[in-house]
């Protein structure tokens, strides 16, 4: 491991048991992101007569995986969850117990996918900006995608004021300044991927006042407001 990977491993090892309490992810905005990842996959993987194999990279305590599996388990034959931190994956095992028959866990860096398995879909949800080498992670993903497979990347929009503040003050979030929508788009194009989805996700909440001021679906229709979005989503398939 390089220095950043070692630092990240140590950082999440200490956070593992308290992560879900400290970072409250069970909210409409977070669930919206996971819903949109699923939508990207199943708009592309349309065969209702077969089940698919998926990989999540940087899956942490399995929050994304749980909701993805809950929504789509009837279309999934195998789900591999990976993270740099083994203690984080231990927490994920508890959360995903009901899906134990189809889920496998691998502690590994994103830059080296430690399995021979090939996948119909690979996704990264809010983790790529922590990677030591985001470009190399995409090189590895391409090696592990089946023909016609899809990779979905959903990451913070660093120009959003809240994201910018977090990225500026927290060393573990600095990667947001590198993992930007234009950079990831270019990485995918350089690796000869064909981009399927290229969009932003605005903040979704059940707070009536915020919904009125920031109507997320309306904002997503106008590129002018893209810099204020909370996440960008890119999906792509190898040419």
C-alpha positions as CSV (number, residue, x, y, z in Angstrom):
1,X,0.0,0.0,0.0
2,X,1.1,3.6,-0.6
3,X,0.9,6.3,2.1
4,X,-2.6,7.5,1.3
5,X,-4.0,3.9,1.3
6,X,-2.3,3.3,4.7
7,X,-3.7,6.5,6.1
8,X,-7.2,5.7,4.8
9,X,-7.0,2.2,6.2
10,X,-6.0,3.5,9.6
11,X,-8.6,6.3,9.5
12,X,-11.5,3.9,8.8
13,X,-10.3,1.2,11.2
14,X,-10.8,3.6,14.1
15,X,-14.1,4.8,12.7
16,X,-15.6,1.4,11.8
17,X,-17.8,0.7,14.9
18,X,-19.1,4.3,15.2
19,X,-19.3,5.2,11.5
20,X,-23.0,4.7,11.0
21,X,-23.8,6.8,14.1
22,X,-21.3,9.5,13.3
23,X,-22.3,9.8,9.6
24,X,-26.1,9.7,9.4
25,X,-26.7,8.3,5.9
26,X,-30.3,7.0,6.4
27,X,-31.9,10.1,4.8
28,X,-33.8,10.9,1.6
29,X,-30.8,12.6,-0.1
30,X,-28.6,9.6,0.4
31,X,-31.3,7.1,-0.6
32,X,-31.9,9.1,-3.7
33,X,-28.3,8.6,-4.8
34,X,-28.6,4.9,-4.4
35,X,-31.9,4.8,-6.2
36,X,-30.3,6.6,-9.2
37,X,-27.4,4.2,-9.3
38,X,-29.9,1.4,-9.6
39,X,-31.8,3.2,-12.2
40,X,-28.7,3.6,-14.3
41,X,-27.9,-0.1,-14.1
42,X,-31.4,-1.4,-14.9
43,X,-32.0,1.0,-17.7
44,X,-28.9,-0.6,-19.3
45,X,-29.2,-4.2,-18.1
46,X,-32.6,-4.9,-19.4
47,X,-32.9,-8.7,-19.7
48,X,-35.6,-9.6,-17.2
49,X,-34.9,-13.3,-17.7
50,X,-31.5,-13.4,-16.1
51,X,-29.8,-12.3,-12.9
52,X,-26.7,-10.1,-12.8
53,X,-23.4,-10.0,-10.9
54,X,-22.4,-6.7,-9.2
55,X,-19.3,-5.2,-7.5
56,X,-19.3,-2.3,-5.1
57,X,-15.9,-0.7,-4.5
58,X,-15.3,1.3,-1.3
59,X,-18.6,0.0,0.2
60,X,-17.7,0.7,3.8
61,X,-20.3,-0.6,6.3
62,X,-22.7,-1.6,3.5
63,X,-25.2,1.2,3.6
64,X,-25.4,1.6,-0.2
65,X,-25.3,-2.2,-0.7
66,X,-28.2,-2.8,1.7
67,X,-30.6,-0.5,-0.1
68,X,-29.3,-1.6,-3.5
69,X,-29.9,-5.3,-2.6
70,X,-33.2,-4.6,-0.9
71,X,-34.5,-3.0,-4.1
72,X,-33.0,-5.3,-6.7
73,X,-32.2,-8.7,-5.0
74,X,-34.5,-10.6,-7.3
75,X,-32.2,-9.5,-10.3
76,X,-28.9,-10.2,-8.6
77,X,-27.1,-13.6,-8.6
78,X,-23.9,-12.4,-6.9
79,X,-22.8,-9.2,-5.1
80,X,-19.2,-8.6,-4.1
81,X,-18.6,-5.8,-1.5
82,X,-15.1,-4.4,-1.2
83,X,-13.4,-1.9,1.0
84,X,-9.9,-1.0,2.0
85,X,-10.8,-1.5,5.7
86,X,-11.6,-5.0,6.9
87,X,-13.2,-3.6,10.1
88,X,-15.7,-1.6,8.0
89,X,-16.6,-4.8,6.1
90,X,-17.2,-6.6,9.4
91,X,-19.8,-4.0,10.1
92,X,-21.3,-4.5,6.6
93,X,-21.6,-8.3,7.2
94,X,-23.9,-7.6,10.2
95,X,-26.0,-5.2,8.1
96,X,-26.3,-7.5,5.1
97,X,-27.0,-10.8,7.0
98,X,-30.3,-11.4,5.2
99,X,-28.4,-11.4,1.9
100,X,-25.6,-13.7,3.0
101,X,-26.3,-16.3,0.4
102,X,-25.2,-14.0,-2.5
103,X,-22.8,-11.5,-0.9
104,X,-19.0,-11.9,-0.7
105,X,-16.6,-9.5,1.1
106,X,-13.1,-8.6,0.0
107,X,-10.7,-6.2,1.8
108,X,-8.6,-4.6,-0.9
109,X,-7.6,-1.2,-2.4
110,X,-9.6,0.0,-5.3
111,X,-6.5,0.1,-7.4
112,X,-6.1,-3.7,-7.3
113,X,-9.4,-5.7,-7.6
114,X,-8.4,-8.9,-5.9
115,X,-10.8,-11.4,-7.6
116,X,-10.9,-13.2,-10.9
117,X,-14.7,-12.7,-11.1
118,X,-16.2,-10.7,-13.9
119,X,-19.2,-8.4,-13.3
120,X,-22.2,-7.1,-15.2
121,X,-22.1,-3.9,-13.1
122,X,-19.6,-2.1,-10.9
123,X,-20.3,1.0,-8.9
124,X,-18.6,3.5,-6.6
125,X,-20.8,5.6,-4.5
126,X,-19.1,8.6,-2.7
127,X,-15.8,6.7,-2.3
128,X,-13.6,7.5,-5.3
129,X,-12.4,10.8,-3.9
130,X,-10.7,8.8,-1.1
131,X,-8.8,6.6,-3.6
132,X,-5.1,6.9,-3.9
133,X,-5.3,6.6,-7.7
134,X,-8.8,7.1,-9.2
135,X,-7.6,6.5,-12.8
136,X,-6.0,3.2,-11.9
137,X,-9.2,2.1,-10.2
138,X,-11.0,2.6,-13.6
139,X,-8.3,0.6,-15.3
140,X,-9.0,-2.3,-12.9
141,X,-12.7,-2.0,-13.3
142,X,-12.5,-2.2,-17.1
143,X,-10.6,-5.5,-16.7
144,X,-13.4,-6.9,-14.6
145,X,-16.4,-5.8,-16.6
146,X,-18.2,-8.4,-18.8
147,X,-18.9,-7.4,-22.4
148,X,-21.8,-4.9,-22.3
149,X,-21.3,-4.3,-18.5
150,X,-21.7,-0.9,-16.9
151,X,-19.7,1.1,-14.4
152,X,-21.6,3.8,-12.4
153,X,-19.7,6.5,-10.4
154,X,-21.5,8.8,-8.1
155,X,-19.4,11.5,-6.3
156,X,-19.7,14.8,-4.6
157,X,-19.8,18.0,-6.7
158,X,-17.0,20.0,-5.1
159,X,-18.4,23.4,-6.2
160,X,-21.4,22.8,-4.0
161,X,-20.8,25.1,-1.0
162,X,-21.2,22.4,1.7
163,X,-19.0,19.9,-0.2
164,X,-16.4,22.6,-0.9
165,X,-16.2,23.5,2.8
166,X,-15.8,19.9,3.8
167,X,-13.1,19.3,1.2
168,X,-11.2,22.5,2.2
169,X,-11.0,21.7,5.9
170,X,-10.8,17.9,6.0
171,X,-7.7,16.2,4.7
172,X,-9.6,13.0,4.0
173,X,-11.9,14.9,1.7
174,X,-9.3,16.7,-0.4
175,X,-9.7,14.2,-3.2
176,X,-12.9,16.0,-4.2
177,X,-10.8,18.6,-5.9
178,X,-9.4,15.8,-8.2
179,X,-12.4,13.5,-8.6
180,X,-14.5,16.1,-10.5
181,X,-17.1,15.4,-13.1
182,X,-14.9,16.7,-16.0
183,X,-11.9,14.7,-14.8
184,X,-13.8,11.4,-14.4
185,X,-15.5,11.9,-17.7
186,X,-12.0,12.4,-19.3
187,X,-10.6,9.3,-17.5
188,X,-13.5,7.2,-18.9
189,X,-13.0,8.5,-22.4
190,X,-9.3,8.0,-22.3
191,X,-9.9,4.4,-21.3
192,X,-12.3,4.0,-24.3
193,X,-15.5,3.8,-22.4
194,X,-18.8,5.0,-23.9
195,X,-20.6,7.3,-21.5
196,X,-24.3,6.4,-21.0
197,X,-25.4,8.8,-18.2
198,X,-23.8,12.1,-17.4
199,X,-25.9,14.1,-14.9
200,X,-26.1,15.8,-11.5
201,X,-28.2,15.0,-8.5
202,X,-29.5,17.9,-6.4
203,X,-30.4,17.8,-2.7
204,X,-33.5,15.8,-1.9
205,X,-35.2,16.2,1.5
206,X,-38.6,15.8,3.1
207,X,-38.3,19.3,4.7
208,X,-41.1,21.4,3.3
209,X,-39.2,24.7,3.4
210,X,-36.1,23.3,1.7
211,X,-38.1,21.4,-0.9
212,X,-39.8,24.8,-1.8
213,X,-36.5,26.7,-2.0
214,X,-34.5,23.9,-3.6
215,X,-36.9,21.8,-5.8
216,X,-34.4,19.1,-6.7
217,X,-36.1,17.7,-9.9
218,X,-36.6,21.2,-11.4
219,X,-33.0,22.2,-10.6
220,X,-31.7,19.1,-12.4
221,X,-33.3,20.2,-15.6
222,X,-31.1,23.3,-15.9
223,X,-27.3,23.1,-16.4
224,X,-27.0,26.6,-14.9
225,X,-27.6,25.0,-11.5
226,X,-25.1,22.1,-11.9
227,X,-22.4,23.6,-9.7
228,X,-24.9,23.7,-6.8
229,X,-25.8,20.0,-7.1
230,X,-24.6,17.7,-4.3
231,X,-23.5,14.7,-6.5
232,X,-22.6,14.0,-10.1
233,X,-23.4,10.6,-11.7
234,X,-21.5,9.1,-14.6
235,X,-22.2,5.6,-16.1
236,X,-20.3,4.1,-18.9
237,X,-19.7,0.8,-20.8
238,X,-16.5,-0.3,-22.5
239,X,-16.4,0.2,-26.3
